[in-house]
Amino acid sequence: MYTENSIILSSVPLKNLPNLWAQNDVLIFLIDLGDYDTLSMECLNNSEREHFEKLKTAYFKKRYVVSRTVLKHILCQLLNKNSVLQIATYKDEFGEVHILNHNELHICLSYSENIATLSVSKVKVGIDVEIKRPMALKNTLKYLQPASPFSGKSESDTYVLIEWTLREAYCKFSNKPMLSVLSKEPDFNNTFYSSYLLDNKYIFSLITDSDSHTIKISRLGKISSD
């Protein structure tokens, strides 16, 4: 199944997240990395700080700290924790983010320039986001062979971005490297996949195992350090 939807996102405060969690299987948040000017590592444990130190650029360092800080504040609300220091993250061999001692939670992250999308869910989900922009179609399409689910549609920038994000989301959902699906069509059997235009700026795709899951996509405002 394929659907394309245009959504203007509403902003939700942290205090409302437990209610959203009770009503939905998948919570997805759009986060503006530009809201966070300084890098505070107070939310990171020793293992996470070791990973931070291995990152090569200021951009990768910032998005790591911001995404982990925001994720931990979200989970404090969902898990009724008193402190972000009670929550620890780690990556498995495929690069998937997990929460220590909480195997019931599924986490997925995606970045595009100064935007991050973060999903917290009760079911397995793959997500990907790209800022809507012109692309070098000829160069991009050569990596997206053979024909995709959109082979009958116009090869516009939008549809190339949709296909690209769907393939990225599929890789995260199935724990496969991107290179493994560039030269062949992903197996979308037994999955539900959907793409959205968020705030008229971002192409966002997700894949899960069923269309019966309830999904809420929101913008998360800046989290105060107070």
BELKA-V188313 format. One record per backbone hydrogen bond with DSSP energy under -0.5 kcal/mol. CO is the residue of the C=O (numbers start at 0). NH is the residue of the N-H. If there is no record, write none. Layout:
BEGIN
CO_NH + CO_NH
END
This chain:
BEGIN
0_192 + 2_194 + 4_6 + 4_196 + 6_8 + 6_198 + 9_218 + 11_220 + 12_15 + 13_16 + 15_19 + 16_20 + 17_21 + 18_22 + 19_23 + 24_121 + 25_215 + 26_119 + 27_217 + 28_117 + 29_219 + 30_32 + 30_115 + 31_34 + 32_35 + 34_36 + 37_39 + 38_40 + 40_43 + 44_48 + 45_49 + 46_50 + 47_51 + 48_52 + 49_53 + 50_53 + 50_54 + 51_54 + 56_60 + 57_61 + 58_62 + 59_63 + 60_64 + 61_65 + 62_66 + 63_67 + 64_68 + 65_69 + 66_70 + 67_71 + 68_72 + 69_73 + 70_74 + 71_75 + 72_76 + 73_77 + 74_78 + 75_79 + 75_80 + 82_85 + 83_86 + 87_99 + 89_97 + 91_94 + 95_91 + 96_106 + 97_89 + 97_99 + 98_101 + 101_104 + 105_120 + 107_118 + 109_116 + 111_114 + 113_32 + 113_33 + 114_111 + 115_30 + 116_109 + 117_28 + 118_107 + 119_26 + 120_105 + 125_206 + 127_204 + 129_202 + 134_136 + 135_139 + 136_140 + 137_141 + 139_142 + 140_143 + 147_150 + 149_152 + 153_155 + 155_159 + 156_160 + 157_161 + 158_162 + 159_163 + 160_164 + 161_165 + 162_166 + 163_167 + 164_168 + 165_169 + 166_170 + 167_171 + 168_172 + 169_173 + 170_174 + 170_175 + 176_179 + 177_180 + 177_181 + 178_181 + 178_182 + 181_144 + 185_187 + 187_190 + 191_207 + 193_205 + 194_4 + 195_197 + 195_203 + 196_6 + 196_198 + 197_200 + 197_201 + 200_131 + 201_197 + 201_203 + 202_129 + 203_195 + 204_127 + 205_193 + 206_125 + 207_191 + 209_212 + 213_24 + 213_25 + 215_27 + 215_217 + 217_29 + 218_11 + 218_220 + 221_223
END
